[in-house]
Structure formats: structure tokens, C-alpha cells
Amino acid sequence: MKLFIKELREQQNMTQKELADKLQVSFQTVSKWENGVNLPDITHIPKLAEIFDVSTDVVLGLEPIEKNAGLRKFDSAQYWNNSRELTKIWKQLYWNDDYFEFLVKNVWKWNNPVEILDFGCGYGYLGMKFLPLLPRGSSYTGLELDEGQIAEAKGYFAQTPYSHKFIKENIYDYIPDKKYDLVVGLFLVSYFQSPEILIEKMRQSLKPGGMLLLIDANYLVEQSGYFSGLEKEENGVKCPDFAPVWEYEMAHHERDYRMGTKLPYLLKKIGLKGIQARISDMVQIYEPQDKDKKNLNDIFRYVYENEETYLRGTNYFTDRGVSYQKASEYMDYYKRSKEYFDLDSSIAVKTSGIYFVYGYN
Ligand SMILES: C[S@@+](CC[C@H](N)C(=O)[O-])C[C@H]1O[C@@H](n2cnc3c(N)ncnc32)[C@H](O)[C@@H]1O
């Protein structure tokens, strides 16, 4: 009997160890299941189905895994619950508290309490950042699919004086029960198959004159704003061009890596006024030996850590229309970068391409 554990695990970009930790078993146990040496205990089957967000029949190999299974499911609560650690690392790579404070205090300048609604709020990051900077009496509501992240957000806000509320619901099913001064989405739109429907939905929650704020990246901008000493030491061998992979993902409605730059167009299409855009001033000088700045190493840990993650990464790229040779080239680059960043002499510059785009209802 062949269970689909390995296939489903790879689809979620999860290592054997990560899966083992979730099930509280050893990674050797997972390896034995995947190689058909042992079968999991029956009590693990529903848990596996929950982790992979499929039916137990799919886990048992009785039903096929969906076509396009290699593509990630961004509308799945479980996917984001599994990616929580990574979404926290992103903040270190992108977020500049002082720049955000500048926007709130010097650009947006709210004088009265602000009621905020955050679509796909995750663990409530934007609320944590906004409320200390806004006039007293402001409040934060988060709308989110994933119960686990809502629980984390509630835990945080319970220790603060701020008024807060969380709604566990699918954005597409959400019917606004009131209107807000500020509707926001952080790292949200690029993951949606129909950005226009999403943004129109967000507009419906705005008071007249209310502000819609969307924050998203553009990886092409970032790619040209990146330089590491590896390039110098390898006589100009540059980071490979990932654009073909991003184009494939966009064409297959997986993710749009240029979304930051497209947002003003989308806001215009739904009829917002006074549209403006800013780009964060975050430029990281990255020296991984500096203990406070180990974040790029963490990113490489996700992409390349060992032979297992090398293979997983190669599959990720071939699933997205790239030849095996090109996929190996990408992974070789990640592997060499990881080795480079383990050296004391390593240094890199990473320019964040994160856009703050806003307009008024
Ligand atoms: C990239 S994460 C960003 C989370 C948060 N804004 C942050 O930056 O920390 C996208 C979030 O949107 C949520 N999400 C995705 N599709 C959703 C939907 N259809 N309805 C509600 N939430 C959704 C996910 O669960 C996830 O937490």
C-alpha cells in the first residue's frame, strides 16, 4: 500500500523533520512511512489530512492528488499556519519601524481615532504596528481564515490596552457589518487569484472618504537591488534570473511577484481617488555573523539546507515549467550562497521592494 505522505509533504514545502514535529514523532518514523517500511498508526491519518488540507482518502492514496498539486494553496488556512515562521522572517527583511512611523505621523496624519479592518490579518502584525502610533481610542479588527494565527494575535492584544476584535471567516464570504476608516492588507493581494474581486470587496468595508492601504512587494525590483560578495568572489557570477518562474506562477494564478507595482492600477480600476504610492526605505546591509541579522541565513535555510531540501527545491522549480538543468542551476546558486553566508567575511546588500499603495473612497 502506497500512502501519499511524501508527495503531500513536498507539495507543502515541508521537511520530514517539520512534519515529524507536528505529529510528535521522529523524522526517522516519517522516513519509514514514506519509504513504505512502516505504515502510520491509524490515529495519525486524520491529523495528516488536516496538516495537508486534503481528505483522508487522498492521504491513503485512494483518491488522486489534485492536478496542479505542485502549486501552493494560498487560500488554505493550513498552508499559512504551516508558514508562520517564514512570514515572521519576512518582516525582518522588509519592515522598517521608523519608515512606517514616518508614514503614519508625517504623511497620513490622522487626528481622530481610526477604526481599522485588516484583511488576511495573520497574527495581527499590522495592528501591533498601527495602534501605538494612532490617536487614543483607535481600534483594530482582523479578518482571517486561520484560527491558529487568530489565537496568537488575541494572546498578544490581550496584554495591550487596545480595542481589538478578530473575525474568523473567508474573505470571499465576508459580508461587511459596518464600515471602517482604514482598510488594509499586508502581503495579501499578490496571493489572490482575482485581485480585483478582493480589492472591490475591501472597498465595500470603507466609510466614504476612508482609506484603503495595500502593502506588497515587487521581486523584480528587489532582484536588481541585490548584491552579495559571492558575485565578486566568483568573478561576476550573478544571482540567476528567476523571472521565468515568476511568470509561470503568474500565468497559473499562483502568485504575482510584481504586485506592488500594479496596485495603483487596481485601485484606480475600482474608482478610488487620490491614489499614491511609497516604497519602503529599507536597505539591509547583511552580515550574517552579526547575531541580530541572521535572517537571510534563515531564508537560505528554507531553500537550501541539505540534500533533501536541494531535491525539494529542484522539484519546486521543475513544477513551474523550468528544465531540470535550470532548476539545478537555481539550487546550486542557493547552495553556494548558503556556504558563502556561513563565512565570517560574507556580506550582501538587499534592497526591499515593498510598496505602500493607498487611495480614498
Ligand atoms: C501572506 S499572509 C499575510 C498575513 C499578514 N497580513 C501578515 O503580513 O503577517 C496571507 C494571509 O491571508 C490569509 N488568507 C488567505 N486567503 C484568505 C481568505 N480567502 N480569507 C481570509 N483569509 C485569507 C491567510 O490565512 C494568511 O494568514
The ligand as an ORCA input file, in Angstrom:
! r2SCAN-3c Opt
* xyz 0 1
  C       0.930     36.217      3.358
  S      -0.155     36.010      4.680
  C      -0.065     37.628      5.375
  C      -0.582     37.691      6.788
  C      -0.463     39.070      7.463
  N      -1.128     40.115      6.720
  C       0.989     39.378      7.679
  O       1.589     40.087      6.861
  O       1.549     38.895      8.666
  C      -1.763     35.967      3.949
  C      -2.867     35.721      4.959
  O      -4.126     35.775      4.307
  C      -4.959     34.744      4.824
  N      -5.916     34.384      3.782
  C      -5.643     33.868      2.559
  N      -6.766     33.672      1.860
  C      -7.792     34.088      2.672
  C      -9.188     34.141      2.530
  N      -9.770     33.733      1.402
  N      -9.931     34.608      3.557
  C      -9.349     35.020      4.723
  N      -8.011     34.999      4.912
  C      -7.243     34.532      3.901
  C      -4.005     33.611      5.123
  O      -4.528     32.701      6.087
  C      -2.768     34.355      5.614
  O      -2.745     34.491      7.002
*
